[in-house]
């Protein structure tokens, strides 16, 4: 449930901190006051797509946050948070989103950054926004299936079915790949065997090419290295004034001086260390100079070996593979060989594998058929019940002769698989049909012309889903606890509006409802009434929101009735609040 909404610099809203309650919350105000901005800011927070044009003129950043309570029964939300390692704080979570004028956006659940898609996925478990154009979702068959499965309480079973269906689909693909004709298989084995033989013949050693390149660099630089070595040797020990000669003289002098003056002992030790280090370096330099030799035959051998490794690399590795994986060229080529050997083994054992695969497929097909049959049975029962319930609700919403029907049909055979008549969600094609007037045949919802009728169908569905299937008991489904209706009263009035208000109030006993309305007959049933007003001064226009007291509600309902707060309108408002108010 939404407990608090904070909005800063969104459209016409400057700074809004709005505490919220459960039950039916009506939002009203004059046309253009900014009622839909409240819904817009909430949609923005919940991961809706938006641009920087939502930032209030003159501001650099828009920020929206909400404090949402989560009940123990909200199992899906609890599991989602647990999977993303997000902790609930005393039964509440804070969702906040910022958008800067440079287009940079940030979104957090508690203090954990999430993507817009993740935020939308999570908040959809808690809040359902029915905007002015959301009735278009009713025109999609996939939405019909989701509503029916939610009403039937089989969403988890359908999700499990989808997992098994995907496993079966993957097995089919594997079987198709394994069913290459013998000629193709032999050609593949021949190609792979050649690759393995070629790599085996090369007798590669991990890191070999790097060592060879270093050795080649030394051999090809023989003349330069000889010159540098001779120069270093002269400075170290060959010349009269070499480092070794001078350090030896300094060592002898300081040793004698330290014998006469103990304060020079430390310096004597240091010159000793210098002398022995120079002597050690001189020894290593003599050995290095002695090893230097010009070997054109070895250089040619190294170059040929490096060329062979390069050809294998170009032939069997993707460009830049070693830099991406952090492995040597030889290691990657040897891995390629191992993969080729494994594929050869699989191809040679393809008949045995195919038999095993076919056995696994047969088992999965039986499992799929059993699951699909059970899901269809539950959908059939729920479809009859949902059809009756929605038809009954529509009759109370001013569509007395309306007949609503959930049609279930077996899927038509698709593809070449004779054994399967299922899609990823079962064996059924599901569609909502309606006859809006007496004597008319059932038609697809898409053929309903009236926006008011579609709005009432949506309200009937939401009502049916929010109530326990046994009646008006506490809801046991996993549908969101907060429902938002933006102008659900489109195209209705009179007794129909009273009926819509009654059903919104009915849902409000179990859910938190927010409803933007222009109709007093709906507003009078509110548990809480929020008024949106537009304030204009010399510099700018702002939208303000406040929670109305009962006396203030009386005046607002009078305005909604007649456009003003005259005595007649106020008396009528009193009558509505007395008869339908809380």
Protein Blocks (a to p, Z undefined) as FASTA:
>chain_A
ZZbdcdehiajbfbdcddddehjdddeddehilpmmmmmmmmmmnopacdfklpcghiab
dcddddddddfklmmlmmmmmmnopaceehiacddddddfkopacddehjbccdfklmmm
mmmmmoccddfklmmmmmpmklmmmmmmmmnopmmmmmmmmmmmmmmmmmmmmmmmmmpc
fklmmmmmmmmmmmmmmmmmnopaehklmmmmmmmmmmmmmmmmmmmmmmmmmmmmmpmk
lmklmmmmmmmmmmmmmmmmmklmmmmmmmmmmmmmmmmmmmmmmmmmmmpccdfklmmm
mmmmmmmmmmmmmmmpcehklmmnopafklmmmmmmmmmmmmmmmmmmmmmmmmmmmmmm
mmmmmmmmmmmmmmmmmmmmmmmmmmmmmmmmmmmnopakbccdddddddddehjblkbc
cdfkbjbdcdddddfbghiacddfklpmblklmmmmmmmmmmmmmpcfkbjcdcfbfbdf
bdcdehklgoiahjllmmmmmmmmmmmmmmccddddfbfklmmmpfbdcdddddddfkbc
cdddddddfklmmmmmmmmmnopacfklmmmmmmmmmmmmZZ
